[in-house]
Amino acid sequence: MKIISVVGTRPNFVKIASLVKEFSKHPDITNILVHTGQHYDEKMSDSFFRELEIPEPDINLGIGSGSHAEQTGRIMIEFEKVLLNEKPDLVLVVGDVNSTLACALTSVKLGIKVAHIEAGLRSFDREMPEEINRILTDQISDYLFTTEKDAEKNLLNEGIAKSKIFFVGNLMIDTLLIHKERASNLKKPDSNDYAILTLHRPSNVDDKETLSNILEIIREIQSQIKIIWPMHPRTRNNLERFNLKEKLKEMKNVSISDPLTYLEFMNAVMNSKFVLTDSGGIQEETTVLNIPCITLRDNTERPVTIEQGTNYLAGSNKNSILEIIQKVLNGKAKQYRGIKFWDGKAAERIVSVIKNEKAN
Ligand code: UD1
């Protein structure tokens, strides 16, 4: 069986790592790894391949950055050539980024079956580019692999046949469980009296006023606890564009760095008091690591991390964010209560479904 697995951005690499490892145990599966090149910096891409022991991509489309239409269009044009050349039995896409939708759409138009990993997550906020990518990818996929129970409900509500949906668990957690020990063996920070911050959602960082408001909240938090902020290039570019860098320089208790590698980041999270983020994947990783996560968004497509995990949906209201932080620092944070199939075996389940379906 010939499969093409697609990756494009940082969270995709983390998810594909455990699946590629599982594929290598099955000699009857030929997996061709295609990197669209949506993320390309050493810190955003190469370091993940190295640390997570993902084989070099067989093909790199080298697409790079651009507007949504440019990026999606260029990926489709280049990926179509790969499909015509390789003629795979199945294309496997992960997550909700532009590479996910572009490659799924190119495949179905050529009559090639598509499997979507992390299907059915919904924020119900169509202003998020990822929500559009999720809905459209799910509509055209043949196999929908889900990470949490709510996802199946969402898919059924959108008219997707139950026979296409497979609850398999979470690849991102597979990868975390494989590499957790290595991450914890890295040198510990001198003190664990700090919080981590990550910020990159367009809704938070693409508008000057919103980003300024967030900086004001950060100013307040850093007067209570040191903040370590590995900065996404989108955010770095916008702080410059909006002339907001000076504001940040005044905050002496905020330590800004380039994006961290996977192991460095996990190590920093494990040793932190809490994480402030607008990322999707980090809500899941902090839950399993039992580190409080304060999500700087009004919605989440991952509600199980609120119900069963350590995640708080804090929005952008300064007082409610500070209130949650107080609770966490007083030792009253929520504890992880376990989530079905977040057990390190998602890759195994996915491969078993793919093989069964092929046999039928
Ligand atoms: C993308 C995904 C988002 C995901 C995030 C993970 C879409 C629509 N968005 O957002 O869902 O959560 O990746 O990080 O697919 N840049 C660099 N170096 C790189 C990559 C990007 O400098 O290696 C800069 C460029 O200026 C680029 C900007 O970051 O324009 C944004 O990159 P892009 O891939 O378009 O979106 P992300 O914000 O990274």
Residues whose N, C-alpha, C, O or C-beta is under 5 A from the ligand:
A	BS01	UD1	T9 R10 P11 Q38 H39 Y40 D41 M44 S65 G66 D96 V97 N98 P129 E130 H200 P233 R234
